[in-house]
Amino acid sequence: MDKIFHALGEKSRRYLMDLLYERNGQSLTELSSNLKMSRQAVTKHLKILEEANLVIPVWKGKEKLHYLNPVPLRLIYSRWMSKFDEKQIQGLYEWKDSLENTTQT
């Protein structure tokens, strides 16, 4: 999980993930054309995303395409964020019930 959080900690890597979300399966050239950084910098960021398993490379002949892998993000959501969502939702239901009971009386 540390690699995932490290990968997500950089704005450029999050933007790369956004680009792959918009159109999955892009090459280094395609991704580099959308960023104001060198191909070497994009390669470095992609490597970090790959090591965190957030991006999966697939070779098509001589071309390396990059695909977004949402599974690690889902695991983070399941482990931490969904717990907080449930408490918030339960609180909203209780608040709704209390408001409805107040207006009915």
N, CA, C and O atoms as a GROMACS GRO file, in nm:
protein
  420
    1MET      N    1   0.082  -0.120   0.000
    1MET     CA    2   0.000   0.000   0.000
    1MET      C    3   0.086   0.126   0.000
    1MET      O    4   0.044   0.229  -0.053
    2ASP      N    5   0.205   0.119   0.058
    2ASP     CA    6   0.293   0.236   0.061
    2ASP      C    7   0.327   0.283  -0.080
    2ASP      O    8   0.332   0.403  -0.105
    3LYS      N    9   0.350   0.190  -0.170
    3LYS     CA   10   0.382   0.227  -0.308
    3LYS      C   11   0.265   0.298  -0.375
    3LYS      O   12   0.285   0.389  -0.456
    4ILE      N   13   0.145   0.256  -0.342
    4ILE     CA   14   0.026   0.320  -0.400
    4ILE      C   15   0.016   0.464  -0.353
    4ILE      O   16  -0.004   0.555  -0.433
    5PHE      N   17   0.029   0.484  -0.221
    5PHE     CA   18   0.019   0.620  -0.168
    5PHE      C   19   0.133   0.708  -0.218
    5PHE      O   20   0.112   0.826  -0.246
    6HIS      N   21   0.252   0.651  -0.230
    6HIS     CA   22   0.364   0.727  -0.285
    6HIS      C   23   0.334   0.767  -0.430
    6HIS      O   24   0.359   0.881  -0.469
    7ALA      N   25   0.282   0.675  -0.508
    7ALA     CA   26   0.251   0.704  -0.648
    7ALA      C   27   0.143   0.811  -0.660
    7ALA      O   28   0.151   0.898  -0.747
    8LEU      N   29   0.045   0.806  -0.574
    8LEU     CA   30  -0.065   0.903  -0.580
    8LEU      C   31  -0.027   1.039  -0.522
    8LEU      O   32  -0.100   1.136  -0.540
    9GLY      N   33   0.086   1.046  -0.453
    9GLY     CA   34   0.127   1.170  -0.388
    9GLY      C   35   0.179   1.276  -0.483
    9GLY      O   36   0.202   1.390  -0.441
   10GLU      N   37   0.198   1.243  -0.607
   10GLU     CA   38   0.253   1.338  -0.706
   10GLU      C   39   0.145   1.377  -0.805
   10GLU      O   40   0.080   1.292  -0.865
   11LYS      N   41   0.127   1.507  -0.821
   11LYS     CA   42   0.022   1.561  -0.908
   11LYS      C   43   0.035   1.513  -1.054
   11LYS      O   44  -0.065   1.484  -1.119
   12SER      N   45   0.156   1.505  -1.103
   12SER     CA   46   0.177   1.462  -1.243
   12SER      C   47   0.133   1.318  -1.263
   12SER      O   48   0.078   1.284  -1.368
   13ARG      N   49   0.156   1.233  -1.164
   13ARG     CA   50   0.113   1.092  -1.176
   13ARG      C   51  -0.038   1.081  -1.170
   13ARG      O   52  -0.097   0.999  -1.240
   14ARG      N   53  -0.100   1.161  -1.087
   14ARG     CA   54  -0.247   1.160  -1.083
   14ARG      C   55  -0.304   1.207  -1.216
   14ARG      O   56  -0.404   1.154  -1.264
   15TYR      N   57  -0.238   1.306  -1.277
   15TYR     CA   58  -0.283   1.354  -1.408
   15TYR      C   59  -0.266   1.245  -1.515
   15TYR      O   60  -0.352   1.228  -1.601
   16LEU      N   61  -0.155   1.173  -1.509
   16LEU     CA   62  -0.136   1.060  -1.602
   16LEU      C   63  -0.249   0.959  -1.586
   16LEU      O   64  -0.300   0.906  -1.685
   17MET      N   65  -0.288   0.932  -1.463
   17MET     CA   66  -0.398   0.839  -1.440
   17MET      C   67  -0.529   0.895  -1.495
   17MET      O   68  -0.611   0.820  -1.549
   18ASP      N   69  -0.548   1.027  -1.482
   18ASP     CA   70  -0.668   1.089  -1.539
   18ASP      C   71  -0.670   1.072  -1.691
   18ASP      O   72  -0.774   1.043  -1.750
   19LEU      N   73  -0.553   1.092  -1.754
   19LEU     CA   74  -0.545   1.074  -1.899
   19LEU      C   75  -0.578   0.931  -1.939
   19LEU      O   76  -0.646   0.909  -2.040
   20LEU      N   77  -0.530   0.835  -1.862
   20LEU     CA   78  -0.560   0.695  -1.894
   20LEU      C   79  -0.706   0.662  -1.864
   20LEU      O   80  -0.764   0.576  -1.930
   21TYR      N   81  -0.764   0.728  -1.767
   21TYR     CA   82  -0.906   0.707  -1.740
   21TYR      C   83  -0.990   0.755  -1.859
   21TYR      O   84  -1.087   0.691  -1.899
   22GLU      N   85  -0.950   0.871  -1.914
   22GLU     CA   86  -1.022   0.926  -2.029
   22GLU      C   87  -1.008   0.837  -2.152
   22GLU      O   88  -1.105   0.816  -2.226
   23ARG      N   89  -0.886   0.786  -2.174
   23ARG     CA   90  -0.862   0.698  -2.289
   23ARG      C   91  -0.754   0.599  -2.252
   23ARG      O   92  -0.635   0.632  -2.255
   24ASN      N   93  -0.795   0.481  -2.217
   24ASN     CA   94  -0.703   0.377  -2.173
   24ASN      C   95  -0.621   0.323  -2.290
   24ASN      O   96  -0.665   0.328  -2.404
   25GLY      N   97  -0.502   0.273  -2.260
   25GLY     CA   98  -0.421   0.210  -2.362
   25GLY      C   99  -0.340   0.308  -2.445
   25GLY      O  100  -0.332   0.294  -2.567
   26GLN      N  101  -0.279   0.408  -2.382
   26GLN     CA  102  -0.200   0.506  -2.455
   26GLN      C  103  -0.052   0.474  -2.448
   26GLN      O  104  -0.003   0.412  -2.354
   27SER      N  105   0.018   0.516  -2.552
   27SER     CA  106   0.163   0.498  -2.558
   27SER      C  107   0.232   0.613  -2.484
   27SER      O  108   0.169   0.712  -2.447
   28LEU      N  109   0.361   0.598  -2.464
   28LEU     CA  110   0.441   0.703  -2.403
   28LEU      C  111   0.433   0.832  -2.484
   28LEU      O  112   0.422   0.941  -2.427
   29THR      N  113   0.438   0.821  -2.614
   29THR     CA  114   0.430   0.938  -2.702
   29THR      C  115   0.298   1.011  -2.684
   29THR      O  116   0.295   1.134  -2.673
   30GLU      N  117   0.189   0.936  -2.681
   30GLU     CA  118   0.057   0.997  -2.663
   30GLU      C  119   0.047   1.066  -2.527
   30GLU      O  120  -0.002   1.179  -2.518
   31LEU      N  121   0.092   1.000  -2.423
   31LEU     CA  122   0.085   1.058  -2.290
   31LEU      C  123   0.176   1.180  -2.278
   31LEU      O  124   0.138   1.280  -2.217
   32SER      N  125   0.295   1.173  -2.336
   32SER     CA  126   0.390   1.285  -2.329
   32SER      C  127   0.337   1.409  -2.399
   32SER      O  128   0.366   1.521  -2.358
   33SER      N  129   0.260   1.389  -2.504
   33SER     CA  130   0.208   1.504  -2.580
   33SER      C  131   0.109   1.587  -2.498
   33SER      O  132   0.083   1.702  -2.532
   34ASN      N  133   0.053   1.530  -2.392
   34ASN     CA  134  -0.043   1.601  -2.308
   34ASN      C  135   0.020   1.666  -2.186
   34ASN      O  136  -0.049   1.729  -2.106
   35LEU      N  137   0.151   1.651  -2.171
   35LEU     CA  138   0.219   1.704  -2.053
   35LEU      C  139   0.333   1.797  -2.091
   35LEU      O  140   0.394   1.781  -2.197
   36LYS      N  141   0.360   1.892  -2.007
   36LYS     CA  142   0.471   1.983  -2.030
   36LYS      C  143   0.593   1.933  -1.953
   36LYS      O  144   0.645   2.000  -1.864
   37MET      N  145   0.637   1.812  -1.990
   37MET     CA  146   0.757   1.755  -1.931
   37MET      C  147   0.820   1.662  -2.033
   37MET      O  148   0.757   1.622  -2.131
   38SER      N  149   0.943   1.629  -2.009
   38SER     CA  150   1.017   1.545  -2.104
   38SER      C  151   0.963   1.402  -2.105
   38SER      O  152   0.895   1.358  -2.012
   39ARG      N  153   0.994   1.331  -2.212
   39ARG     CA  154   0.956   1.189  -2.220
   39ARG      C  155   1.020   1.111  -2.106
   39ARG      O  156   0.961   1.018  -2.052
   40GLN      N  157   1.144   1.150  -2.069
   40GLN     CA  158   1.214   1.080  -1.961
   40GLN      C  159   1.139   1.097  -1.829
   40GLN      O  160   1.129   1.003  -1.750
   41ALA      N  161   1.087   1.216  -1.805
   41ALA     CA  162   1.012   1.241  -1.682
   41ALA      C  163   0.882   1.160  -1.681
   41ALA      O  164   0.844   1.102  -1.579
   42VAL      N  165   0.813   1.157  -1.796
   42VAL     CA  166   0.689   1.079  -1.807
   42VAL      C  167   0.721   0.931  -1.785
   42VAL      O  168   0.647   0.862  -1.716
   43THR      N  169   0.830   0.883  -1.843
   43THR     CA  170   0.872   0.744  -1.825
   43THR      C  171   0.895   0.714  -1.677
   43THR      O  172   0.854   0.609  -1.628
   44LYS      N  173   0.962   0.806  -1.608
   44LYS     CA  174   0.988   0.788  -1.464
   44LYS      C  175   0.857   0.777  -1.385
   44LYS      O  176   0.842   0.691  -1.299
   45HIS      N  177   0.762   0.866  -1.416
   45HIS     CA  178   0.633   0.864  -1.346
   45HIS      C  179   0.556   0.736  -1.378
   45HIS      O  180   0.495   0.677  -1.289
   46LEU      N  181   0.558   0.694  -1.503
   46LEU     CA  182   0.489   0.570  -1.540
   46LEU      C  183   0.550   0.449  -1.470
   46LEU      O  184   0.477   0.358  -1.430
   47LYS      N  185   0.682   0.449  -1.454
   47LYS     CA  186   0.748   0.338  -1.385
   47LYS      C  187   0.701   0.329  -1.240
   47LYS      O  188   0.677   0.220  -1.189
   48ILE      N  189   0.688   0.443  -1.174
   48ILE     CA  190   0.639   0.445  -1.036
   48ILE      C  191   0.495   0.396  -1.030
   48ILE      O  192   0.459   0.320  -0.939
   49LEU      N  193   0.412   0.438  -1.126
   49LEU     CA  194   0.273   0.391  -1.130
   49LEU      C  195   0.267   0.240  -1.158
   49LEU      O  196   0.182   0.171  -1.103
   50GLU      N  197   0.357   0.191  -1.242
   50GLU     CA  198   0.363   0.047  -1.270
   50GLU      C  199   0.405  -0.031  -1.145
   50GLU      O  200   0.348  -0.136  -1.115
   51GLU      N  201   0.505   0.021  -1.074
   51GLU     CA  202   0.551  -0.048  -0.952
   51GLU      C  203   0.443  -0.053  -0.846
   51GLU      O  204   0.439  -0.145  -0.764
   52ALA      N  205   0.354   0.046  -0.846
   52ALA     CA  206   0.242   0.048  -0.752
   52ALA      C  207   0.123  -0.032  -0.806
   52ALA      O  208   0.019  -0.041  -0.741
   53ASN      N  209   0.138  -0.090  -0.925
   53ASN     CA  210   0.034  -0.169  -0.990
   53ASN      C  211  -0.090  -0.086  -1.028
   53ASN      O  212  -0.199  -0.140  -1.046
   54LEU      N  213  -0.071   0.045  -1.040
   54LEU     CA  214  -0.180   0.133  -1.081
   54LEU      C  215  -0.190   0.144  -1.233
   54LEU      O  216  -0.296   0.178  -1.287
   55VAL      N  217  -0.080   0.116  -1.301
   55VAL     CA  218  -0.076   0.115  -1.447
   55VAL      C  219  -0.012  -0.017  -1.490
   55VAL      O  220   0.088  -0.061  -1.434
   56ILE      N  221  -0.074  -0.077  -1.591
   56ILE     CA  222  -0.024  -0.205  -1.643
   56ILE      C  223   0.020  -0.184  -1.788
   56ILE      O  224  -0.059  -0.139  -1.871
   57PRO      N  225   0.147  -0.215  -1.818
   57PRO     CA  226   0.195  -0.202  -1.956
   57PRO      C  227   0.163  -0.327  -2.036
   57PRO      O  228   0.171  -0.439  -1.986
   58VAL      N  229   0.127  -0.306  -2.161
   58VAL     CA  230   0.100  -0.417  -2.253
   58VAL      C  231   0.174  -0.386  -2.382
   58VAL      O  232   0.157  -0.279  -2.441
   59TRP      N  233   0.257  -0.480  -2.426
   59TRP     CA  234   0.332  -0.462  -2.549
   59TRP      C  235   0.248  -0.507  -2.668
   59TRP      O  236   0.196  -0.618  -2.670
   60LYS      N  237   0.236  -0.418  -2.767
   60LYS     CA  238   0.170  -0.449  -2.895
   60LYS      C  239   0.277  -0.430  -3.001
   60LYS      O  240   0.297  -0.318  -3.050
   61GLY      N  241   0.345  -0.536  -3.037
   61GLY     CA  242   0.459  -0.525  -3.127
   61GLY      C  243   0.571  -0.451  -3.058
   61GLY      O  244   0.617  -0.493  -2.952
   62LYS      N  245   0.615  -0.341  -3.118
   62LYS     CA  246   0.722  -0.260  -3.059
   62LYS      C  247   0.669  -0.148  -2.970
   62LYS      O  248   0.746  -0.076  -2.907
   63GLU      N  249   0.537  -0.135  -2.965
   63GLU     CA  250   0.476  -0.026  -2.890
   63GLU      C  251   0.429  -0.074  -2.752
   63GLU      O  252   0.365  -0.179  -2.740
   64LYS      N  253   0.461   0.003  -2.652
   64LYS     CA  254   0.420  -0.027  -2.515
   64LYS      C  255   0.300   0.063  -2.481
   64LYS      O  256   0.312   0.185  -2.479
   65LEU      N  257   0.185   0.001  -2.457
   65LEU     CA  258   0.064   0.074  -2.421
   65LEU      C  259   0.042   0.064  -2.271
   65LEU      O  260   0.077  -0.036  -2.208
   66HIS      N  261  -0.015   0.168  -2.215
   66HIS     CA  262  -0.035   0.176  -2.070
   66HIS      C  263  -0.184   0.175  -2.039
   66HIS      O  264  -0.263   0.250  -2.098
   67TYR      N  265  -0.221   0.089  -1.946
   67TYR     CA  266  -0.361   0.073  -1.907
   67TYR      C  267  -0.376   0.098  -1.758
   67TYR      O  268  -0.293   0.056  -1.677
   68LEU      N  269  -0.481   0.167  -1.723
   68LEU     CA  270  -0.513   0.195  -1.584
   68LEU      C  271  -0.563   0.069  -1.516
   68LEU      O  272  -0.645  -0.004  -1.571
   69ASN      N  273  -0.513   0.043  -1.396
   69ASN     CA  274  -0.558  -0.071  -1.316
   69ASN      C  275  -0.631  -0.015  -1.193
   69ASN      O  276  -0.566   0.033  -1.101
   70PRO      N  277  -0.764  -0.020  -1.189
   70PRO     CA  278  -0.838   0.038  -1.077
   70PRO      C  279  -0.842  -0.048  -0.951
   70PRO      O  280  -0.891  -0.002  -0.848
   71VAL      N  281  -0.794  -0.170  -0.957
   71VAL     CA  282  -0.805  -0.262  -0.842
   71VAL      C  283  -0.738  -0.207  -0.716
   71VAL      O  284  -0.801  -0.209  -0.610
   72PRO      N  285  -0.613  -0.157  -0.722
   72PRO     CA  286  -0.553  -0.105  -0.598
   72PRO      C  287  -0.631   0.011  -0.537
   72PRO      O  288  -0.637   0.024  -0.415
   73LEU      N  289  -0.690   0.095  -0.621
   73LEU     CA  290  -0.770   0.206  -0.569
   73LEU      C  291  -0.896   0.153  -0.500
   73LEU      O  292  -0.939   0.206  -0.397
   74ARG      N  293  -0.953   0.051  -0.557
   74ARG     CA  294  -1.073  -0.010  -0.496
   74ARG      C  295  -1.039  -0.072  -0.360
   74ARG      O  296  -1.118  -0.064  -0.267
   75LEU      N  297  -0.921  -0.133  -0.351
   75LEU     CA  298  -0.879  -0.190  -0.223
   75LEU      C  299  -0.863  -0.082  -0.116
   75LEU      O  300  -0.901  -0.102  -0.001
   76ILE      N  301  -0.806   0.031  -0.155
   76ILE     CA  302  -0.794   0.143  -0.061
   76ILE      C  303  -0.932   0.191  -0.018
   76ILE      O  304  -0.957   0.214   0.100
   77TYR      N  305  -1.020   0.205  -0.114
   77TYR     CA  306  -1.157   0.248  -0.083
   77TYR      C  307  -1.224   0.150   0.013
   77TYR      O  308  -1.285   0.191   0.111
   78SER      N  309  -1.212   0.022  -0.016
   78SER     CA  310  -1.276  -0.079   0.068
   78SER      C  311  -1.220  -0.081   0.208
   78SER      O  312  -1.292  -0.097   0.306
   79ARG      N  313  -1.088  -0.063   0.217
   79ARG     CA  314  -1.023  -0.074   0.348
   79ARG      C  315  -1.046   0.047   0.436
   79ARG      O  316  -1.068   0.032   0.556
   80TRP      N  317  -1.042   0.168   0.379
   80TRP     CA  318  -1.049   0.286   0.464
   80TRP      C  319  -1.169   0.375   0.435
   80TRP      O  320  -1.243   0.410   0.527
   81MET      N  321  -1.189   0.412   0.314
   81MET     CA  322  -1.288   0.515   0.285
   81MET      C  323  -1.431   0.468   0.305
   81MET      O  324  -1.514   0.545   0.354
   82SER      N  325  -1.461   0.347   0.269
   82SER     CA  326  -1.599   0.300   0.281
   82SER      C  327  -1.646   0.299   0.426
   82SER      O  328  -1.765   0.315   0.453
   83LYS      N  329  -1.554   0.280   0.520
   83LYS     CA  330  -1.591   0.284   0.663
   83LYS      C  331  -1.649   0.420   0.698
   83LYS      O  332  -1.750   0.429   0.769
   84PHE      N  333  -1.585   0.525   0.649
   84PHE     CA  334  -1.630   0.660   0.680
   84PHE      C  335  -1.760   0.692   0.608
   84PHE      O  336  -1.846   0.761   0.663
   85ASP      N  337  -1.775   0.642   0.487
   85ASP     CA  338  -1.899   0.664   0.413
   85ASP      C  339  -2.018   0.607   0.489
   85ASP      O  340  -2.123   0.672   0.499
   86GLU      N  341  -2.002   0.487   0.542
   86GLU     CA  342  -2.112   0.422   0.612
   86GLU      C  343  -2.157   0.503   0.733
   86GLU      O  344  -2.276   0.517   0.758
   87LYS      N  345  -2.061   0.556   0.809
   87LYS     CA  346  -2.097   0.638   0.926
   87LYS      C  347  -2.170   0.764   0.882
   87LYS      O  348  -2.268   0.804   0.944
   88GLN      N  349  -2.122   0.827   0.776
   88GLN     CA  350  -2.186   0.949   0.725
   88GLN      C  351  -2.329   0.919   0.677
   88GLN      O  352  -2.422   0.995   0.707
   89ILE      N  353  -2.345   0.812   0.604
   89ILE     CA  354  -2.477   0.776   0.552
   89ILE      C  355  -2.572   0.745   0.667
   89ILE      O  356  -2.688   0.789   0.666
   90GLN      N  357  -2.525   0.670   0.766
   90GLN     CA  358  -2.608   0.638   0.881
   90GLN      C  359  -2.650   0.765   0.954
   90GLN      O  360  -2.765   0.778   0.994
   91GLY      N  361  -2.557   0.858   0.970
   91GLY     CA  362  -2.589   0.987   1.035
   91GLY      C  363  -2.693   1.065   0.957
   91GLY      O  364  -2.782   1.127   1.016
   92LEU      N  365  -2.682   1.064   0.825
   92LEU     CA  366  -2.781   1.134   0.743
   92LEU      C  367  -2.919   1.071   0.754
   92LEU      O  368  -3.020   1.142   0.760
   93TYR      N  369  -2.925   0.939   0.757
   93TYR     CA  370  -3.055   0.871   0.774
   93TYR      C  371  -3.116   0.906   0.909
   93TYR      O  372  -3.236   0.933   0.919
   94GLU      N  373  -3.035   0.906   1.014
   94GLU     CA  374  -3.086   0.940   1.147
   94GLU      C  375  -3.135   1.084   1.151
   94GLU      O  376  -3.238   1.113   1.211
   95TRP      N  377  -3.061   1.175   1.087
   95TRP     CA  378  -3.100   1.316   1.082
   95TRP      C  379  -3.231   1.331   1.005
   95TRP      O  380  -3.320   1.405   1.047
   96LYS      N  381  -3.242   1.261   0.893
   96LYS     CA  382  -3.364   1.265   0.812
   96LYS      C  383  -3.484   1.216   0.894
   96LYS      O  384  -3.590   1.279   0.894
   97ASP      N  385  -3.465   1.104   0.964
   97ASP     CA  386  -3.574   1.050   1.047
   97ASP      C  387  -3.615   1.149   1.156
   97ASP      O  388  -3.734   1.168   1.183
   98SER      N  389  -3.516   1.212   1.217
   98SER     CA  390  -3.547   1.305   1.325
   98SER      C  391  -3.620   1.428   1.270
   98SER      O  392  -3.712   1.478   1.335
   99LEU      N  393  -3.581   1.476   1.153
   99LEU     CA  394  -3.651   1.590   1.091
   99LEU      C  395  -3.794   1.554   1.053
   99LEU      O  396  -3.886   1.632   1.074
  100GLU      N  397  -3.812   1.436   0.997
  100GLU     CA  398  -3.946   1.393   0.957
  100GLU      C  399  -4.035   1.377   1.079
  100GLU      O  400  -4.153   1.413   1.075
  101ASN      N  401  -3.981   1.324   1.188
  101ASN     CA  402  -4.059   1.305   1.310
  101ASN      C  403  -4.094   1.440   1.372
  101ASN      O  404  -4.202   1.455   1.429
  102THR      N  405  -4.005   1.538   1.363
  102THR     CA  406  -4.029   1.672   1.418
  102THR      C  407  -4.139   1.743   1.340
  102THR      O  408  -4.226   1.807   1.399
  103THR      N  409  -4.135   1.733   1.207
  103THR     CA  410  -4.236   1.802   1.126
  103THR      C  411  -4.372   1.736   1.134
  103THR      O  412  -4.473   1.803   1.112
  104GLN      N  413  -4.379   1.609   1.165
  104GLN     CA  414  -4.506   1.540   1.174
  104GLN      C  415  -4.577   1.574   1.305
  104GLN      O  416  -4.700   1.569   1.311
  105THR      N  417  -4.503   1.610   1.408
  105THR     CA  418  -4.568   1.638   1.538
  105THR      C  419  -4.605   1.781   1.554
  105THR      O  420  -4.660   1.820   1.657
   0.00000   0.00000   0.00000
